[in-house]
Amino acid sequence: MVKRLLKLFNLTKVPPLAVDVYSKVSRAANGDFHSHIADDVAEESKRMIGHRILDVGTGPGYLPLNIARRTPEKMHLVGVDISEQMVNQARENARRMGIPPQRVYFSVANAERLPLYEEEFGFIVSTEVLHQVKDPVKMLNQMFRALKPGGKAWIYDTTSDISNTHLEMHLDMVRRRLLAGKMNRTTISWVTLLRKREILFESYTLSELLEIVRKSKFKECDLHRDGIWVKMVLKKPKAE
């Protein structure tokens, strides 16, 4: 959600200071969320087709790096982002965490034009990206193309019609992290924007998300509310 701040810039040329701020805020505000997703992906990997996972819109790379820590060495991950500066930050974060590029590889790529082979990945994940792209249907179709038959994509995004109950539950979690000293002033500003719903105004409604999926090549979709996020589970049919 702090990606809204980056819309002040050309996303392909984000200033170094903005990249550093986003990386720190992402880790502080979304650290628990990324850990939660990584746990779920690690469990899903036991039933996954193949051993390759793609993260679309990886930003500073924390999600695939967390997944790598929870999955066997045979599992290879790729994180793509439209910003070269973000990809460089992700590579630096991987270096600091001691995770080699042979395990998690980061590359510059546009979510609407993924430079990937067809049916290359058994699993795809993406967080807070769908409402950022110009053509979300095209993004989903690119994911469909990159998935192996029988593969799955988990898409997480916020919705502008989130209930006050879910919003307050998330804010309570953020406050606990704040009291534990895991957040800085920049993150506090982000919390203020979230409380005012200013961060959510560019997100889709739940019905709009369903319409986007309906227009894509995916025909199977399950939606789940996960805190302030909606999790869309998309499936590519198995080969006949």
C-alpha positions in Angstrom: 0.0 0.0 0.0 2.9 2.4 0.5 3.4 1.9 -3.2 1.0 4.8 -3.6 3.8 7.0 -2.5 6.0 5.7 -5.4 3.3 6.9 -7.9 4.9 10.3 -7.4 7.8 9.0 -9.6 8.3 7.1 -12.8 8.2 3.6 -11.4 11.0 2.5 -13.8 13.3 5.2 -12.3 12.5 5.4 -8.6 15.0 7.7 -6.6 17.4 5.8 -4.3 16.0 7.5 -1.2 12.4 6.5 -2.1 13.6 2.9 -2.7 15.3 2.8 0.7 12.2 4.3 2.5 9.9 1.8 0.8 12.1 -1.1 1.6 12.1 -0.2 5.3 8.4 0.6 5.5 7.5 -2.6 3.6 9.5 -4.7 6.0 8.1 -3.0 9.1 4.5 -2.7 8.1 4.1 -5.9 6.0 6.7 -8.2 7.7 4.1 -10.3 9.5 1.9 -10.4 6.4 4.8 -11.6 4.3 5.7 -14.3 6.9 2.1 -15.4 6.9 2.1 -15.8 3.1 5.5 -17.5 3.1 4.2 -20.1 5.6 1.2 -20.7 3.4 3.3 -21.0 0.2 5.7 -23.3 1.9 2.8 -25.6 2.8 1.4 -25.3 -0.7 4.8 -26.2 -2.2 4.3 -29.8 -1.0 1.6 -30.2 -3.6 3.1 -27.9 -6.2 3.7 -28.8 -9.8 7.4 -28.5 -10.5 9.9 -26.5 -8.4 9.7 -23.0 -9.7 7.8 -20.0 -8.0 7.3 -16.6 -9.5 6.7 -13.4 -7.5 5.3 -10.6 -9.7 5.9 -7.1 -8.4 8.5 -8.2 -5.9 9.6 -4.8 -4.7 12.5 -5.2 -2.3 12.1 -9.0 -2.5 11.2 -9.8 1.1 8.4 -12.2 0.1 10.4 -14.6 -2.1 13.3 -14.4 0.3 11.0 -15.5 3.1 9.6 -18.3 1.0 13.1 -19.5 0.2 13.9 -19.8 3.9 10.9 -22.1 4.3 11.2 -24.3 1.3 13.6 -27.1 0.2 16.8 -26.2 -1.7 15.3 -27.8 -4.9 12.7 -24.9 -5.0 13.8 -22.0 -7.2 12.2 -18.6 -7.0 12.1 -15.7 -9.4 11.1 -12.1 -8.4 10.3 -9.5 -11.0 9.7 -5.8 -10.7 9.3 -3.0 -13.1 11.8 -0.8 -11.2 15.5 -1.5 -11.7 16.2 0.3 -8.5 13.8 -2.0 -6.6 15.4 -5.1 -8.2 18.9 -3.8 -7.1 17.5 -3.4 -3.5 16.1 -6.9 -3.6 19.5 -8.3 -4.7 21.1 -6.4 -1.8 18.6 -7.8 0.6 19.3 -11.3 -0.6 23.0 -10.7 -0.2 22.5 -9.5 3.4 20.3 -12.6 4.1 22.9 -14.9 2.6 20.5 -16.2 -0.1 22.3 -16.8 -3.4 20.9 -15.8 -6.9 20.8 -19.5 -7.8 18.1 -19.9 -5.2 16.2 -16.6 -5.6 16.8 -14.7 -8.8 15.6 -11.1 -9.3 15.0 -9.5 -12.6 13.5 -6.3 -14.1 10.2 -7.0 -15.9 6.8 -5.4 -16.6 3.9 -7.4 -15.1 1.9 -6.8 -18.3 4.7 -8.1 -20.6 6.5 -10.9 -18.6 9.6 -12.0 -20.6 9.1 -15.6 -19.5 8.6 -19.0 -21.3 5.1 -20.4 -21.5 4.2 -22.9 -18.7 7.5 -22.1 -16.9 6.2 -21.9 -13.3 4.1 -24.2 -11.1 3.1 -21.4 -8.8 2.8 -17.6 -8.9 2.3 -15.1 -6.1 1.7 -11.3 -6.3 0.9 -8.8 -3.5 -0.5 -5.3 -3.8 0.3 -5.1 -7.5 -3.0 -5.7 -9.4 -4.4 -2.2 -8.7 -1.1 -0.6 -9.7 -0.9 -1.8 -13.3 -2.6 -0.1 -16.3 -4.3 -3.3 -17.5 -4.9 -5.8 -14.8 -6.5 -8.3 -17.2 -3.4 -8.3 -19.3 -1.3 -8.9 -16.1 -3.5 -11.9 -15.2 -3.3 -13.3 -18.7 0.5 -13.1 -18.6 0.4 -15.1 -15.4 -1.8 -17.6 -17.0 0.6 -18.0 -19.9 3.6 -18.5 -17.5 1.8 -21.1 -15.4 2.1 -24.8 -15.9 -1.2 -26.7 -16.5 -2.7 -27.3 -13.1 -0.7 -24.5 -11.6 -2.0 -21.8 -9.2 -1.7 -18.1 -8.8 -2.3 -16.4 -5.4 -3.1 -12.7 -5.9 -3.3 -10.5 -2.8 -4.6 -7.0 -3.0 -6.5 -4.4 -0.9 -10.1 -3.4 -1.6 -11.6 0.0 -1.3 -14.8 -1.4 0.2 -13.0 -3.1 3.2 -15.1 -3.2 6.4 -14.2 -1.0 9.3 -13.9 -4.2 11.4 -11.1 -5.6 9.2 -9.4 -2.2 9.0 -9.3 -1.9 12.8 -8.0 -5.4 13.2 -5.1 -4.6 10.9 -4.4 -1.3 12.6 -4.3 -3.1 16.0 -1.6 -5.4 14.6 0.3 -2.4 13.3 0.1 -0.7 16.7 1.5 -3.8 18.4 4.5 -3.7 16.1 4.8 0.0 16.8 4.9 -0.5 20.5 7.5 -3.3 20.0 9.8 -0.7 18.4 9.5 -2.3 15.0 8.3 0.8 13.2 9.7 4.2 12.5 8.2 7.7 11.8 7.7 6.9 8.1 5.6 3.9 9.0 3.6 5.9 11.5 2.7 8.3 8.6 1.6 5.3 6.5 -0.7 4.1 9.4 -2.2 7.6 9.5 -3.0 7.4 5.8 -4.4 3.9 6.2 -6.7 5.0 9.0 -8.1 7.8 6.8 -8.5 5.2 4.0 -6.4 7.5 1.7 -4.2 4.6 0.8 -7.1 2.4 -0.2 -8.9 4.8 -2.6 -7.0 3.5 -5.7 -7.9 -0.1 -4.9 -10.7 -2.0 -6.6 -13.9 -3.1 -4.9 -14.5 -6.8 -4.5 -17.0 -6.9 -7.4 -14.5 -5.1 -9.6 -11.9 -7.7 -8.8 -14.3 -10.4 -9.8 -15.0 -8.7 -13.1 -11.3 -8.4 -13.8 -10.9 -12.1 -13.3 -14.0 -12.9 -15.4 -12.4 -11.0 -18.3 -9.1 -12.9 -18.0 -8.2 -16.4 -19.2 -8.6 -17.8 -15.7 -11.9 -19.6 -15.2 -11.4 -20.9 -11.7 -11.2 -18.3 -8.9 -11.7 -18.6 -5.1 -11.8 -15.4 -3.0 -10.9 -15.2 0.6 -10.8 -12.2 2.9 -7.4 -12.1 4.7 -7.3 -9.1 7.0 -7.3 -5.9 4.9 -6.4 -8.0 1.9 -8.4 -10.2 -0.5 -6.7 -13.4 -1.6 -7.6 -14.6 -5.0 -6.7 -18.2 -5.8 -6.6 -18.7 -9.5 -6.1 -22.0 -11.2 -5.0 -23.0 -14.7 -6.8 -26.1 -15.9 -4.8 -29.3 -16.1 -3.7 -30.6 -19.6 -6.2 -33.0 -21.1 
